[in-house]
Amino acid sequence: MFYIKMADLIIRIHNHFDYVENMCSDYITDMEEESCAADMDIHVTREDIIKEYEASGSASAPGYCESICIYRKISSLLIKHNGFVMHAACICADGKVYAFCAKSGVGKSTHLALWKKVYGEKVKIINGDKPIVRYINGKFFVYGTPWCGKEGWNINTRGELYAICFLRRENINIIERMRNSDAVKYLASQILIPRDGKEIADYFTIIDAMLRNIPCYSLGCNMDEEAAKTAYEGMKDGK
């Protein structure tokens, strides 16, 4: 068992394997069990791990399978804290966080790498795949998590969400502001939404607040450095 501090929450994880503890090393916090009232208490059973192992075709190690089960359990409890896991790659520039969403294979990680190449130390990647987003006092904050994609891009920090961008492959680079009615279907597909009716309503309340407060963009891009410049210049002023 160990504690992590992630997304401004104290999470107690009861693990079977060392894999997930090692994975969460940058998030571990030193807490005394007797004095700690955790925001989440995460248990997964060996049966859960076996099911995940079998579902993966026995291609993944049991410790990795446990980490996936733990991630799902955390995801399912975040709505109680006005939060959710978003399938996105998030980068911070000038104190503003930009979240990039796309279908698998389109190139979120490649696009973030272009930002790093063009803007260098001016930008930092908060998470490469599965950040947590929380709605706190009328603002949306993005948090790094150790569930971050094969590149391992994550920082145990938070930043205020400034814009969301949906990527698609094009031969030229072009960005445009999306209408909320168009953005909602794309945004909803990037969030793990539960089946419980009450929780579904809670999720869509947060999504509605996000659409009213955070501009969404559609970016047609190639894999040239100009793609990063087009994205940044198109979003930095929130137009």
C-alpha positions, 0 to 999 in steps of 0.5 A: 500500500502507498499514497499518491498526491495527484490532481490535488487529491490524496489517493491510497492505493492497495497494490499487489505488484511493485510495478504500479508503485514504481510507475507512480514514484513521482507522485508518492507522498509520505503519509501516516496511515493513522492520520490520513483521510484519503480522498480515494481508497483504491482496491483492485482484486486479483480477479480484476487483474486476471480479467485484464490479463486475459483481455490483453491476450496475456501479452502484458505483465500482471503488474501492468494489468494491475496499473490499468485496473487502478487507473480505471478505478480512479477514473470512475471516482473522479466525478465525485471531485468534479473531474475526469480523465481526458484522452488528450496530450497536454502542453503548457505555453506561457502559463496556458495549457492546450489539450490536443485530442485525436483518433489513435494514430493521427499524431498527438505525440508527434505534434507535441514533439513539434512544439518542443522542437519549435518553442524549446524551453518555453513549453512543457508537456504536462501529460502525453495521453491521459491527464486528469481535468478538474473543474474548481471554482469556475476554472478547469485545471489539467493535471499530470498523471503517470498514465501518460503514453509510451513516451512517458511524458508527464509532470506532477503539476497542474495548469489552467486549461486554455484551449482544446484542439482536435487534430486531423491529418491534412497536407496543409496547416489550417486552424479554425474555431469550432462551434459548441454544437460541433465540438460536443460530440468530439469532446464527449468521445475523449472522456470516459463516461460511466453507464450510471444515469446520475453520473452521466448527468454529472459528466455532461454538466461539466462538459457543458461548463467546459464548452461554455468556458474553453474554446475548441479548435479544429486543426488540420495539420501535417508533420512539419514545424509549421503545424506547431506555429499554426496551432499556437498562433491560432489559439494563443489569443483565444479567438 
